[in-house]
Amino acid sequence: MMLGFLLARSGVKSVVLEKHGDFLRDFRGDTVHPSTLNVMDELGLLDEFLKLPHQKISRFSGQFGDERVMIADLSHLPVRARFIAMMPQWDFLDFLAAQGKRYPDFTVLMKADATGLLEEDGRVVGVRATVDGEHREIRADLVVGADGRHSTVRESAGFRPTVLGAPMDVLWFRVSHKPSDVAETMGRFDRGSILVMLDRGDYWQCAYVIAKGSAETVKAAGIEKFRERIASLMPFLADRMGELRTVDDLKLLTVGVDRLEKWWKPGLLCIGDAAHTMSPLGGVGVNIAVQDAVAAANILVGPLKEGRLEDSDLQAVQDRRLWPVRATQAMQVFLQNRMIAPTLAGTRPLQPPWPVRLLNAVPILRRIPARVLAMGVQPEHVKTTPALL
């Protein structure tokens, strides 16, 4: 959606295919980081965007056993929006779609399911799709696979990702938020358990981290045992555990970390989760995808407008984005292996790791994880210019 918007804004005809009839999916990536908010600011859309309902997160704390520590403080970032905006992804997508209607070159097709690629003489020239129940062929100078971790476009192209692995899955659920609750994002690490809570205003969006493949075991133990475990981790939630009626209220996210070694072939480019699936650690996935889109637009607008798109342009997008993706995934895998897996296995001491204790003792150091989390290792900036309307 972001790439389509940026291309159309610069006068490149763009068609976005959305498989569903709306964007309403729960427990998607709802963390809009300052890197993305800064892109909205560069587009002149930030003030209007922030009129949408959202919650602001500027500090992150953690609890290891009974010891609580402060980890990151975003209030010193060198951007206007020094916070993470917790906003339903459907509102973000609806906003971009509505803004895109200002540009005659921007089209969004709903209920449009890409089912395969059109190829001629070794080059991708479009997609086969079912649009509102009718079979269609949509031809294009460039097809961009941005259809997620189970990408049909990637599969049709014969791309196979390199799996980096993850020792965990996540059970998402929600419980009500009371005015007396602390207003910050927090996580608790306990022997055999990890719970992360995101403040969503009138409710807590909660992630209970479990060992890879153990979801059915957790659910089989019953909702009452699950309620007891959550109440022991966060006692202030005990009086609202009845809101979890059955194990069906627990939504499984199967965590994976992988990436393509080559993101493109002639006429085709993959970005976002289609090119590199991120761990939910830090909620960076949607923001990395937006950065991919900005970089792709910066590089591709000229060649597309002038009808001179070359394979080297697609390679340039990968070259620009591959190292920040690798660096981010390397940090995620390190944290997974050194902190998440031992905690879930019950083999890690309950006290905070020494780097976390240092962050807690020296407040200015919290700016370092804040900068990496909020802006990424290579934030992109909008370099395209709007076409005259």
Residue, then its C-alpha position, 0 to 999 in steps of 0.5 A: m500500500m505504501l509503495g503503491f501510494l508513493l509511486a502514484r504520488s510521483g506519477v507512476k500508475s499503480v494497482v494494489l491488490e488486496k485479497h480481502g474485502d476490508f483490512l479488518r484483521d486482529f492482532r496484526g502489526d499495530t506498532v507504528h514506529p517513529s521511523t514510519l511516523n517520520v515518513m508520514d511527516e515527510l509526506g506532509l500527512l503526519d498531523e492528519f494521520l495522528k487524528l486517528p485513534h491511537q495510543k502513544i508509547s515512549r517508554f519500555s520497561g521489563q520485569f525479571g522475576d520481581e525486579r523491574v527495570m526501565i529499558a528504553d526512552l524514546s523522548h530524545l529521538p531527533v524526530r517530531a513523533r518521539f513515540i510509537a503509535m499503537m494503531p490498528q493496522w486497518d486504520f493505517l491501511d484505510f488512511l493510505a488508501a484514502q490519501g491515495k485517491r487524490y492521485p489518478d494513478f492510484t488504484v486499490l482493488m479489493k477482493a483481489d487475490a493474486t493466484g499466479l504470475l504471467e511470464e513471457d520470454g523469461r520475464v514477469v509481465g503481470v499477475r493472474a488474479t481473481v477479482d471479486g470472483e472473476h478471473r483477470e490478468i493484470r499486466a504491469d512493467l513491475v510486479v511487487g510481491a508484498d503479500g506476507r510471509h506466506s507469499t503467493v507471489r514468492e511461491s509462484a516465482g520459485f523463491r525459497p527463503t533461508v530459514l533462520g529459525a525461532p524458538m518460540d510462538v506467541l499466544w495473543f489475547r486481550v483483557s480490559h485496561k483500567p484507569s488505575d493501570v500503569a500507562e506503559t508497555m511492559g514485559r515480564f520474564d519469569r522462569g518458563s514464561i514471558l508475557v508482554m503487554l501493550d497498552r491499547g487504551d481501553y484494553w491490554q493487548c497481551a503476548y504470552v510467549i511459548a516454546k515453539g510448537s507448544a500451543e496445543t499443549v498449553k491449550a489442552a491444559g485448559i483456560e483456568k490454568f492459563r488464567e492462573r499463570i497470567a495472574s501470577l505473572m501480572p497480579f493486577l490482572a487477576d480480577r479480570m481473568g474471567e474475560l478469557r472465557t475459553v482457549d479460543d480467546l487465545k490466538l496463535l502467531t507462529v513465529g518465524v525468521d527467514r529471508l530470501e537471498k535474492w529478492w527479484k527476477p526480471g519484472l518482479l520484486c519482493i519486499g516486506d515479509a515476502a522477502h524477509t519475515m521478522s520476529p515479533l520482537g520489538g514490533v519492527g516488522v511493519n516498519i521495516a516493510v515501510q522502509d522497504a517501500v520508501a527505498a523502492a520508490n526512491i530507486l524505481v520511480g525514475p526508471l518506471k516513469e521513463g520506461r527504462l526499468e532494468d534488472s540492476d534497478l531491482q538489485a539496487v533495491q535489494d542492495r539498499r535494504l539487505w544489510p539493515v534487514r540482516a542486521t535487524q534479524a541478527m539482533q532478533v536471533f541473538l535475543q531469541n537464542r540468548m534470552i528468550a529460549p533459556t527463559l522459556a526453558g527455565t535455565r536462565p537466572l531471573q535477574p536482569p542481564w547486565p546490559v539491562r541493569l546498566l541501562n536501568a542505572v544510567p538513564i542516558l544509555r536508554r537512548i541507544p536501544a530507543r534509537v535502534l528500536a524506533m528508527g531502525v539501523q538505516p531509516e529511509h527518507v522520502k526522496t520522490t516528488p509529487a506529480l502535479l495534480 
